[in-house]
Amino acid sequence: MIIQNQIVDPGAADPNVGEWEDPAQVTVTLVDVTDKTDPSWVDSWYDADHPSGPHNLYTHMIDNEWYIFVANPEYETCDVGQGDACGGITIAHLNFAAYGDLPRIVKVGEAEVSWESTRGGWIYIHDMTVQSWPGEDHSDPRHDRTYIYGAYWEAGLRIFDTSDVPHPGKDLAEYIWYGSLCRLSGGTQAGCTWRAPEVGQWMDFADLDGDGEPDSGTTGNENGGRASYIHYAEPIDKMVDASHLGYPVGKRHLTFLATEVLETTIGTGMGYLLDTTDYEVNNGKLTFLPKLIHGWEIPFAEDHLIPGGEEWLLFSPHNADTEIFQTGLPGFPDTSNGGAWDGRIYLSSYHAGLWVVDIETLFLLGLDPEMNRTEGHMLATIGYNLPHGRDGEPLDSAYYDFGWTPFIWAAEYHEGYTYLSCITTGLYIVQLDIDIPYGRPLND
């Protein structure tokens, strides 16, 4: 198991163990959990130039070797002179060689955004997802390659190609060279020089004030990041053909983005469904050409706001999960719009709970740009759930008092059930009625 810690508010930890200045408090830590009753430490990694620690971790196998990807946001200590944006993505190999059954963490490089490719504003890596290209077309140059989809706040979505990462099975000398440089430099950019090339970006945030510019800190109407603080990025595992919805024939690759909104004067925070299928190749360099299908926000968001202070993040989106269902199977429902698939987004939204959004409807809304926002977002909404205490009793928090319970910040769909993680009150398992046939009864 790989775990993380990050300094956000050291005074809010209860119990407050150790000294927050100690790098051991903000490392990536590898733990052996083979014996569930007695977990044991295996290894740790700390980037000396990312003192606030990791915010998000992801694991992915590349050519039969495990790699970990670490989002290291920096909020204040940014060196713009280096050309890189605040923080970055650490890329490390889990090396099982010469250590028996227990691996060691070997950092081999990073993925970084260059300031020159942004509009400025508040820029740092927050969350990311790694995916091997799911398409089956061998003529597509992305076939068998692996990409990072990073949420970089006002730098939007950033896509990096990590297929050619230093790899012990491909070029051992190169792997040892970059791994050694990273270790000798403490993981800093001064010596850890391999970079995953950036191969795509998207910053066309919603223009909610109608001034012809995407809303952001540098273009106007920032409004707490309602449209521009891109916090989460998830490429959908399965490609889909949307020709039955009025789109050209062919499989499409989709990516969902969610903002995280601190406070607003109006609204709760946008999510975006992107088509990340198209690409171009210039001088041998492939570049993704993402385009917006449609955005989504909690219906009637214009009637609400996020006050800030103790009520910061109140109704904001956070992390999400997606699922594509095959239709036409015996014994399973078909709630689609007539194609061979149905798709849903399961979006956590802090004190607004879980919201489930229909992907096909977002496709249809993309063909009707004149539709009223609230009406369109209502059409795309399948349902929501706000966890609550028995008979309406307020839910208690054992450690962290954010002033609001529940505070749902993660949603994961798995085999018919949706698992919700709450900062203050723990784990909930909920089920959408049309997901019931896809799940195993809990008493089994």
C-alpha positions in Angstrom: 0.0 0.0 0.0 1.2 3.5 -0.8 0.1 6.3 1.5 0.8 10.0 1.7 0.6 13.0 4.0 0.4 16.6 3.1 0.7 19.8 5.2 -2.5 21.7 4.8 -3.2 23.0 8.3 -0.8 21.4 10.8 -2.7 22.9 13.7 -5.9 20.9 12.8 -4.4 17.4 13.2 -5.8 15.5 16.1 -3.8 13.6 17.3 -0.9 15.8 16.2 2.0 13.3 16.1 5.6 14.4 15.6 7.0 17.6 14.1 5.6 18.8 10.8 9.0 20.1 9.8 10.2 16.5 9.7 10.3 15.2 6.1 9.1 11.8 7.4 5.7 13.5 8.1 5.3 14.5 4.4 6.7 11.6 2.5 5.3 9.0 0.1 5.4 5.8 2.2 5.3 2.2 1.1 3.7 -0.2 3.6 3.6 -4.0 3.5 0.0 -5.0 4.4 0.3 -8.7 3.7 -0.4 -9.3 7.4 -3.4 -7.1 8.0 -3.0 -7.2 11.7 0.6 -6.0 11.6 1.4 -3.6 8.7 5.1 -2.8 8.3 7.1 0.1 6.8 9.0 -0.8 3.6 10.3 2.5 2.1 9.7 6.2 1.8 10.4 9.0 -0.7 10.7 12.7 0.0 11.2 15.4 -2.7 13.4 18.1 -1.0 12.0 20.8 -3.3 8.4 19.9 -2.5 8.3 20.5 1.3 4.5 20.6 1.7 4.3 16.9 0.7 2.3 14.9 -1.8 -1.4 15.5 -2.3 -2.4 12.7 -4.6 -1.0 9.3 -5.6 -1.6 7.0 -8.5 -0.1 3.6 -9.4 0.1 2.2 -13.0 2.0 -0.6 -14.7 4.1 0.3 -17.7 5.6 -2.6 -19.7 5.2 -5.0 -16.7 6.8 -2.7 -14.2 4.9 -0.8 -11.4 5.3 3.0 -11.3 3.9 5.5 -8.9 2.8 9.0 -9.7 2.8 11.7 -7.0 1.2 15.1 -7.3 3.3 17.6 -5.4 1.5 20.9 -5.3 3.3 24.0 -4.1 1.2 26.9 -3.0 3.8 29.6 -2.1 7.4 28.4 -2.7 7.4 28.5 -6.5 10.5 29.3 -8.5 9.0 30.8 -11.7 12.6 31.3 -13.0 12.9 27.6 -13.6 10.1 27.8 -16.1 8.1 25.2 -14.4 4.7 25.8 -12.8 4.2 25.4 -9.0 4.9 21.8 -8.0 4.9 18.9 -10.3 4.3 15.1 -10.7 7.0 12.9 -9.4 7.4 9.6 -11.4 9.0 6.7 -9.5 9.6 3.1 -10.2 8.8 0.3 -7.6 12.0 -1.7 -7.9 11.7 -5.3 -6.7 15.2 -6.3 -7.8 17.7 -7.4 -5.1 15.3 -6.8 -2.2 13.5 -10.1 -2.0 9.8 -9.6 -2.2 9.8 -6.0 -1.0 10.3 -3.1 -3.4 12.1 0.2 -3.1 11.0 3.6 -4.4 13.3 4.8 -7.2 12.4 8.3 -8.5 13.3 8.6 -12.2 11.7 11.9 -13.3 8.8 14.3 -13.3 6.1 15.8 -15.4 5.9 19.6 -15.3 3.9 22.4 -16.9 5.8 25.3 -18.4 4.6 28.8 -17.5 4.9 29.9 -21.1 2.0 27.5 -22.0 -0.4 29.0 -19.5 -2.4 32.2 -19.1 -0.9 32.7 -15.6 -3.1 32.7 -12.5 -3.2 30.1 -9.8 -1.3 27.1 -11.3 -0.3 23.9 -9.6 -0.8 20.2 -9.9 -3.6 18.9 -7.8 -4.9 15.4 -8.8 -4.0 13.2 -11.7 -5.0 9.9 -13.3 -2.8 7.6 -15.4 -4.2 5.5 -18.3 -2.9 3.3 -21.0 -4.6 4.3 -24.2 -7.8 2.2 -24.4 -8.3 2.3 -28.2 -7.9 -0.8 -30.2 -6.9 0.9 -33.5 -3.2 -0.2 -34.1 -2.8 2.6 -36.6 -3.4 5.2 -33.9 0.0 6.4 -32.7 -1.3 6.4 -29.1 -1.9 2.6 -29.2 0.0 0.9 -26.4 1.2 4.2 -24.9 0.5 5.6 -21.4 -0.6 9.1 -20.5 -1.0 11.2 -17.4 -4.1 13.4 -17.2 -3.3 16.1 -14.7 -5.6 18.7 -13.1 -3.6 21.9 -13.0 -6.1 24.4 -11.6 -6.0 27.5 -13.9 -3.7 25.7 -16.3 -6.6 23.3 -16.9 -6.1 19.8 -18.1 -2.6 18.8 -19.0 -1.7 15.5 -20.7 1.8 14.0 -20.5 3.2 11.0 -22.3 5.0 8.8 -19.8 5.4 5.8 -22.2 9.2 6.3 -22.5 9.9 6.6 -18.8 13.3 5.3 -17.7 12.6 1.5 -17.4 14.9 -1.2 -16.2 13.7 -3.7 -18.8 14.2 -1.3 -21.7 17.5 0.5 -21.1 19.1 -0.4 -17.8 21.9 2.1 -18.1 19.5 5.0 -18.7 17.4 3.8 -15.8 20.4 3.7 -13.4 21.6 7.1 -14.6 18.3 8.9 -14.0 17.5 7.0 -10.8 21.0 7.9 -9.4 20.7 11.5 -10.3 17.3 11.8 -8.7 18.6 10.2 -5.5 21.8 12.2 -5.3 19.8 15.5 -5.7 17.1 14.6 -3.2 14.6 14.4 -6.0 15.0 18.1 -6.8 14.9 19.5 -10.3 18.5 20.4 -10.1 19.5 16.8 -10.7 16.3 14.9 -11.5 16.1 15.9 -15.1 14.0 13.4 -17.1 10.6 14.9 -18.1 7.5 13.3 -19.5 6.7 15.5 -22.5 3.4 17.5 -22.4 1.2 16.4 -25.3 -2.1 18.1 -24.7 -3.9 20.8 -22.8 -7.4 22.3 -22.3 -8.2 25.7 -20.7 -11.5 26.7 -22.4 -13.4 27.2 -19.2 -17.0 28.3 -19.1 -17.7 31.9 -20.0 -20.4 32.5 -17.3 -20.3 36.3 -17.5 -20.7 36.3 -21.3 -17.7 38.6 -22.0 -16.3 36.3 -24.7 -13.4 35.1 -22.4 -13.2 31.9 -20.3 -13.7 32.8 -16.7 -10.4 32.7 -14.7 -8.2 34.8 -12.5 -6.4 36.4 -15.5 -9.4 36.8 -17.8 -12.0 38.0 -15.4 -14.9 36.7 -13.3 -12.7 34.3 -11.3 -15.4 33.9 -8.6 -13.6 31.5 -6.4 -12.6 29.3 -9.3 -16.2 28.3 -10.2 -15.2 27.7 -13.8 -11.4 27.5 -13.7 -9.9 25.7 -10.6 -9.6 22.4 -12.3 -9.0 20.0 -9.4 -9.7 16.5 -10.8 -9.2 14.8 -14.1 -10.3 11.3 -15.0 -10.1 9.7 -18.5 -13.0 7.2 -19.0 -11.8 3.6 -19.3 -14.0 2.7 -22.3 -14.3 4.5 -25.6 -17.8 5.0 -26.9 -19.6 5.5 -30.3 -22.0 8.5 -30.0 -23.4 8.3 -33.5 -26.8 7.4 -32.2 -26.8 10.8 -30.5 -26.1 12.7 -33.7 -22.3 12.6 -33.7 -20.0 11.2 -36.4 -19.4 7.4 -36.4 -16.4 6.3 -34.4 -15.1 5.5 -30.9 -14.5 8.5 -28.7 -12.2 8.9 -25.8 -13.8 11.0 -23.0 -12.3 12.8 -20.0 -14.2 14.3 -17.1 -12.9 17.3 -15.2 -14.1 18.8 -11.9 -13.3 22.1 -10.3 -12.8 22.6 -6.6 -14.3 25.9 -5.5 -13.3 27.7 -2.3 -16.0 30.4 -2.1 -18.2 32.1 -4.6 -20.6 35.0 -4.9 -22.8 32.8 -7.1 -22.7 29.2 -8.2 -21.2 26.0 -6.8 -18.6 24.8 -9.3 -18.4 23.4 -12.8 -17.6 19.9 -14.1 -16.7 19.4 -17.8 -17.0 16.4 -20.1 -14.3 16.6 -22.8 -13.8 14.7 -26.0 -10.1 13.8 -26.0 -10.1 11.7 -29.1 -8.7 14.0 -31.8 -4.9 14.7 -32.2 -2.5 16.1 -34.7 1.1 15.2 -35.5 3.6 18.0 -36.4 7.2 17.2 -37.1 6.8 13.9 -35.4 5.2 15.3 -32.2 1.7 14.1 -31.3 -0.6 16.6 -29.6 -4.0 15.9 -28.2 -6.8 18.3 -29.3 -9.4 18.2 -26.5 -12.7 19.8 -27.0 -15.7 20.4 -24.7 -18.8 18.3 -25.1 -20.7 20.0 -22.3 -20.4 21.4 -18.8 -22.4 20.5 -15.7 -23.2 22.2 -12.4 -25.6 21.3 -9.6 -29.0 22.4 -10.9 -30.2 25.8 -9.8 -26.5 26.7 -8.8 -27.3 30.3 -9.7 -29.5 30.4 -6.6 -26.7 29.4 -4.3 -23.2 30.4 -3.3 -20.3 29.2 -1.2 -19.8 31.7 1.6 -16.1 31.0 2.5 -14.6 31.1 5.9 -15.9 28.1 7.9 -18.3 27.3 5.0 -15.5 27.1 2.4 -16.0 24.4 -0.2 -19.5 23.9 1.0 -21.2 22.7 -2.2 -18.1 22.4 -4.4 -17.4 19.4 -6.7 -14.4 17.3 -5.7 -13.4 13.8 -7.0 -15.5 11.6 -9.3 -15.7 8.2 -10.8 -17.2 7.1 -14.1 -18.7 3.9 -15.5 -19.7 2.8 -19.0 -22.4 0.0 -19.1 -23.0 -2.3 -22.0 -26.7 -2.3 -22.9 -28.8 -5.2 -24.4 -27.5 -7.8 -21.9 -30.2 -10.3 -20.7 -31.5 -9.5 -17.3 -30.0 -6.0 -17.2 -31.8 -2.7 -17.6 -31.4 -0.5 -20.7 -31.7 3.2 -19.6 -29.7 4.4 -22.6 -30.8 6.7 -25.4 -30.7 3.8 -27.9 -27.1 3.0 -28.3 -25.0 0.0 -27.2 -23.9 1.7 -24.0 -25.0 3.8 -21.1 -22.7 6.0 -19.0 -22.7 7.7 -15.6 -20.5 10.1 -13.7 -20.5 9.7 -9.9 -19.5 13.1 -8.5 -18.7 13.9 -4.8 -19.7 17.4 -3.8 -18.8 18.0 -0.2 -21.9 19.0 1.8 -24.0 18.7 -1.3 -23.3 14.9 -1.2 -23.2 12.6 -4.3 -24.5 13.6 -7.7 -25.0 11.1 -10.5 -24.8 12.6 -14.1 -25.8 11.0 -17.4 -23.1 11.0 -20.0 -25.4 10.5 -23.0 -27.5 13.6 -22.0 -24.3 15.7 -21.8 -23.6 14.6 -25.4 -27.1 15.7 -26.4 -26.7 19.0 -24.6 -23.5 19.6 -26.6 -25.7 19.8 -29.7 -28.0 22.3 -28.2 -25.9 25.2 -26.9 -28.9 27.5 -26.6 -30.6 25.5 -23.9 -31.1 27.1 -20.5 -28.2 26.1 -18.2 -30.4 25.0 -15.3 -32.8 23.1 -17.6 -29.9 21.3 -19.2 -28.2 20.4 -16.0 -31.5 19.1 -14.6 -32.0 16.9 -17.7 -28.5 15.4 -17.2 -29.0 14.7 -13.5 -29.9 11.1 -12.7 -30.0 11.5 -8.9 -28.2 12.6 -5.7 -27.7 11.3 -2.2 -26.9 13.2 1.0 -25.8 10.8 3.7 -27.6 11.6 7.0 -28.0 10.3 10.5 -30.8 8.0 11.7 -34.1 9.7 11.8 -32.5 13.0 10.8 -30.0 13.1 13.7 -26.9 15.2 13.0 -23.8 13.1 12.2 -21.0 13.3 14.7 -17.3 13.8 13.7 -14.8 11.9 15.8 -11.7 14.0 14.9 -12.1 16.8 12.4 -14.7 19.4 12.8 -15.3 21.2 9.5 -18.5 22.6 10.8 -20.5 20.6 8.2 -21.3 16.9 8.1 -21.3 15.1 5.8 -18.4 16.4 3.8 -18.2 14.0 0.8 -14.9 14.3 -1.1 -14.6 11.0 -2.9 -17.0 8.7 -4.8 -16.1 5.4 -6.3 -18.4 3.1 -8.3 -17.8 -0.6 -8.0 -20.0 -3.5 -9.1 -23.3 -1.8 -8.5 -22.5 0.2 -5.4 -21.1 3.7 -4.9 -18.6 4.2 -2.0 -18.5 7.6 -0.5 -15.6 8.9 1.6 -16.5 11.7 4.1 -13.8 13.8 5.7 -15.7 14.0 9.0 -17.8 10.9 9.4 -16.2 8.0 7.5 -17.4 5.7 4.7 -20.9 5.3 3.2 -22.1 2.7 0.7 -25.0 3.8 -1.4 -26.8 2.4 -4.5 -28.6 3.9 -7.4 -31.8 2.1 -8.3 -30.7 1.4 -11.9 -27.3 0.1 -10.6 -28.9 -2.6 -8.5 -28.7 -5.4 -11.2 -25.0 -4.8 -11.5 -24.2 -5.4 -7.9 -24.0 -8.5 -5.6 -26.4 -8.5 -2.6 -24.5 -7.3 0.5 -25.6 -10.4 2.4 -23.7 -12.6 -0.1 
